[in-house]
Each structure stands twice: as structure tokens, then as C-alpha cells.
Amino acid sequence: MVTQAIDGVVVAHFESLFSIEPEPRGGDRRPEWAIGPRVEPQIAWQVCVAQLEQHTGVAVEREWLTEPYWLYRDVEGADRI
């Protein structure tokens, strides 16, 4: 899932693989930047990450995606959530 918050308010929340679809699904909150071009399903996730980096200006670090709970490493008990 991709979740974006600005000043403590969630402004985007959606499944990264659905960024190539033109319509939100279920409880998705997808801003315009998260609706991408039609691409092959095999690269949809990479396209979503590229869109996220382009929109926010923040480079996604590999550890965020490959190491469980890395973003919450300083939060006690985060691995039990």
C-alpha cells in the first residue's frame, strides 16, 4: 500500500499495483499524480514508485521496501503490529 500524508493528514492511500488503473478501487484515495499511464502489469509497481518519487521529490530507499518495519525501526513493538 502507498500512503501519503501532508502535515499529518492522509491525502493518498492506495494499492501500488493499481496506479495504472484510471478509477479508484474501494476505499482508495488516489490523487491525480497517482493515476499513471497504462503499462504492463510486470512493471506497474516500479512505475508507481517512480511516480511517488517524482511527485514528492523524495528518493525511495531500497531498505524501505526490502526490510520489514525499517521505517518504524525506532518504534517499540512495531514488528508485532
C-alpha positions in Angstrom: 0.0 0.0 0.0 1.1 3.6 -0.6 0.1 6.1 2.0 0.9 9.8 1.7 0.4 12.3 4.5 0.9 16.1 4.4 1.1 17.9 7.7 -0.3 14.9 9.5 -3.3 14.5 7.1 -3.6 11.4 4.9 -4.0 12.6 1.3 -3.4 9.4 -0.6 -3.9 5.7 0.3 -4.0 3.1 -2.5 -2.6 -0.2 -3.6 0.6 0.4 -5.6 -0.3 -2.1 -8.3 -3.5 -0.2 -9.1 -1.7 3.0 -10.0 -2.1 2.2 -13.7 -5.9 2.0 -13.5 -7.9 5.1 -14.2 -10.5 4.6 -11.5 -10.0 4.2 -7.7 -10.9 0.9 -6.1 -12.9 0.5 -2.9 -11.5 2.7 -0.2 -8.7 4.1 -2.3 -7.8 7.8 -2.0 -5.8 8.3 -5.2 -4.8 11.8 -6.2 -4.2 12.7 -9.9 -0.4 12.1 -9.6 -1.1 8.5 -8.7 -3.0 7.7 -11.9 -0.4 6.7 -14.3 -0.1 5.6 -17.9 -1.2 2.1 -18.9 1.8 -0.1 -18.5 2.5 -3.8 -18.5 1.5 -5.4 -15.1 5.1 -6.6 -14.6 6.4 -3.1 -14.2 3.3 -1.4 -12.6 5.0 -1.4 -9.2 8.2 0.2 -10.5 6.0 2.8 -12.3 4.2 3.6 -9.0 7.5 4.1 -7.1 8.8 6.4 -9.9 5.5 8.4 -9.8 5.8 8.7 -6.0 9.5 9.9 -6.2 8.6 12.4 -8.9 5.7 13.8 -7.0 7.3 14.0 -3.6 10.9 14.7 -4.6 11.9 12.0 -2.1 14.0 9.1 -3.3 12.7 5.8 -2.2 15.4 3.9 -0.4 15.7 0.1 -1.1 15.6 -0.6 2.7 12.1 0.8 2.9 10.9 -1.9 0.6 13.1 -4.9 1.5 13.5 -4.8 5.3 10.3 -5.3 7.3 9.5 -2.5 9.6 12.5 -0.4 8.6 10.5 2.8 8.6 9.4 2.0 12.1 12.7 0.8 13.4 12.7 3.3 16.3 9.1 2.4 17.4 9.0 -0.1 20.2 6.8 -3.2 19.3 6.3 -2.2 15.6 7.2 -5.7 14.5 4.2 -7.0 16.3 1.6 -4.8 14.6 
